[in-house]
Amino acid sequence: MQIVIIFKSVTYAQRAERILAKNGIVSNVMKAPFGKNSGACAYAVRINDKNIVKALGIIKESGLSYTDIMIKQADGTYRRLEK
């Protein structure tokens, strides 16, 4: 499954992608899913669910803040995960 970590801007999402890559986690920047508790400029990084704990630890240590975490379900919809 895919996890989407939402940031307030493309800049924050790109920073997260670089930091995760340096730590061996593959991620992709994407526009945040529409209407998911995010502003018009919100972007996200998409990662494999197996990396969620490690990725969130790395993001927290780097000082970046995210606005939400979503999981992409089998039917293509997104469901919010608790922080």
C-alpha positions as CSV (number, residue, x, y, z in Angstrom):
1,M,0.0,0.0,0.0
2,Q,1.0,3.6,-0.5
3,I,1.3,6.2,2.2
4,V,1.0,9.9,1.3
5,I,2.6,12.4,3.7
6,I,1.2,15.9,3.0
7,F,3.3,19.1,3.4
8,K,2.2,22.7,3.1
9,S,4.2,23.4,0.0
10,V,6.2,21.8,-2.8
11,T,9.4,23.0,-1.3
12,Y,8.8,21.1,2.0
13,A,7.8,17.9,0.0
14,Q,11.0,18.2,-2.1
15,R,13.1,18.6,1.0
16,A,11.5,15.5,2.5
17,E,12.1,13.5,-0.7
18,R,15.8,14.4,-0.6
19,I,16.2,13.6,3.1
20,L,14.4,10.3,2.7
21,A,16.5,9.4,-0.4
22,K,19.7,10.1,1.6
23,N,18.4,7.6,4.2
24,G,17.6,4.9,1.6
25,I,13.8,5.4,1.3
26,V,12.3,5.8,-2.1
27,S,9.6,8.5,-2.4
28,N,7.9,10.6,-5.0
29,V,6.6,14.1,-4.8
30,M,3.0,14.5,-5.9
31,K,0.2,17.0,-5.7
32,A,-1.7,16.4,-2.4
33,P,-5.0,14.6,-2.9
34,F,-7.7,17.2,-3.5
35,G,-9.6,18.3,-0.4
36,K,-7.6,16.3,2.1
37,N,-7.2,18.9,4.8
38,S,-4.7,20.8,2.7
39,G,-4.4,24.1,1.0
40,A,-4.2,24.8,-2.7
41,C,-0.4,24.7,-2.6
42,A,-0.1,21.4,-0.7
43,Y,2.2,18.7,-2.0
44,A,3.0,15.2,-0.7
45,V,5.6,12.5,-0.8
46,R,4.4,9.0,-1.6
47,I,6.1,6.1,0.1
48,N,5.6,2.4,0.6
49,D,3.8,1.6,3.8
50,K,6.6,-0.7,4.9
51,N,8.8,2.5,5.4
52,I,6.3,4.6,7.3
53,V,7.8,4.4,10.8
54,K,11.4,5.0,9.6
55,A,10.3,7.8,7.2
56,L,8.3,9.6,9.9
57,G,11.3,9.4,12.3
58,I,13.6,10.8,9.6
59,I,11.2,13.6,8.8
60,K,10.8,14.5,12.5
61,E,14.5,14.5,13.1
62,S,15.1,16.8,10.1
63,G,12.7,19.4,11.6
64,L,10.2,19.3,8.7
65,S,6.6,19.4,9.7
66,Y,3.8,17.7,7.7
67,T,0.1,18.5,7.8
68,D,-1.4,15.0,7.3
69,I,-0.8,11.4,6.6
70,M,-3.1,9.4,4.2
71,I,-3.2,5.8,3.0
72,K,-4.3,5.0,-0.5
73,Q,-6.8,2.2,-0.4
74,A,-7.4,-0.5,-3.0
75,D,-10.3,1.4,-4.6
76,G,-8.1,4.5,-5.2
77,T,-9.6,6.6,-2.4
78,Y,-7.5,8.0,0.5
79,R,-8.1,7.5,4.2
80,R,-6.5,9.6,6.9
81,L,-4.2,8.0,9.4
82,E,-3.7,9.3,12.9
83,K,-0.5,11.2,13.5
